Amino acid sequence: MTEPSHLVAIRESYDTVAADYTRLVKEPAELDPVSRAMLAAFAELAAPLGPVADLGCGPGKVTAHLAALGVPVFGVDVSPRMIELARTEYPELRFTVGSMTALDIADGELGGILAYYTTHHTPPQWLPTVFAEFHRTLAPGGRLMLAGHVGNGEHLRPTRAYGDHPVSYESHLLPPDRIAELLHRAGLVVTTRVVQEPDGGVKRQAGTFLAYKPE
């Protein structure tokens, strides 16, 4: 089966920027209070339920943050270079190369999923596939936290990023209502939505969603 072109672009781009991305992106402890609070809330909800997958984990910073909060977590990312850096920095944690469109995870295996600033790279027509994978791999009662850039349907095509390296990924900034609708269609129940407006530390509108798979 031919791999979707957007996955190729994401992999190649993040392999290219991995070292500078790791250097430039904030540690979780340096995030704004609302973002830290949402991660803490997710950790409290998901930790008792079983293994948690950090999908699109990058170099593992947020994965390690959840582990420090008592979450039995492992990381998955489409970029082999990101996974290599994560394994080097956090050898006590498990990291694997994989794609959200076809997870190598059994049905109902997960107590939780974190998708942290990663699904905005997915073209909107692929989001039902991704969210169906979330539903498939979550156990009944399992928790999801999805956070990322939102907007009014903007389609961004940056050419350089993170240390001025060339990139070919794209970003799709969907309205929060649209994301919630797609999660609902996938069979997930959204319990919390937080939208943060741009300010001195945030360049774009950001949305965080907490949801669960019904029993």
Stockholm file with secondary structure:
# STOCKHOLM 1.0

chainA/1-215         MTEPSHLVAIRESYDTVAADYTRLVKEPAELDPVSRAMLAAFAELAAPLGPVADLGCGPGKVTAHLAALGVPVFGVDVSPRMIELARTEYPELRFTVGSMTALDIADGELGGILAYYTTHHTPPQWLPTVFAEFHRTLAPGGRLMLAGHVGNGEHLRPTRAYGDHPVSYESHLLPPDRIAELLHRAGLVVTTRVVQEPDGGVKRQAGTFLAYKPE
#=GR chainA/1-215 SS CCCCHHHHHHHHHHHHHHHHHHHHSCCGGGSCHHHHHHHHHHHHHHGGGSCEEEETCTTSHHHHHHHHTTCCEEEEESCHHHHHHHHHHCTTSCEEECCTTSCSCCTTCEEEEEEESCGGGSCGGGHHHHHHHHHHHEEEEEEEEEEEECCSSEEECCSEETTTEECCCCEEECCHHHHHHHHHHTTCEEEEEEEECCCSSCSSCEEEEEEECCC
#=GC SS_cons         CCCCHHHHHHHHHHHHHHHHHHHHSCCGGGSCHHHHHHHHHHHHHHGGGSCEEEETCTTSHHHHHHHHTTCCEEEEESCHHHHHHHHHHCTTSCEEECCTTSCSCCTTCEEEEEEESCGGGSCGGGHHHHHHHHHHHEEEEEEEEEEEECCSSEEECCSEETTTEECCCCEEECCHHHHHHHHHHTTCEEEEEEEECCCSSCSSCEEEEEEECCC
//
